[in-house]
Amino acid sequence: MADIDFPPDLLALERSAWTEIQAGELTVDTARAVQDGINAFAEQAKLPRLDVEMGLKKVVRHPAAEAA
């Protein structure tokens, strides 16, 4: 998962969702946009969707773990 090169737009979507989640304000539109982005990227990269989603969340929510 750490080797996935996520596109900037997908990272930005997940960062927006994470900010909304932390504020208790996640919208359906934001959640749907993230899932659509994950699905499209996974299909294009020929990677399992779950691996993409888990890797993306790890990069955005735990950046220190990726840097170590």
Secondary structure, 3 states (H helix, E strand, C coil): CCCCCCCHHHHHHHHHHHHHHHHCCCCHHHHHHHHHHHHHHHHHHCCCHHHHHHHHHHHHHCHHHHHC
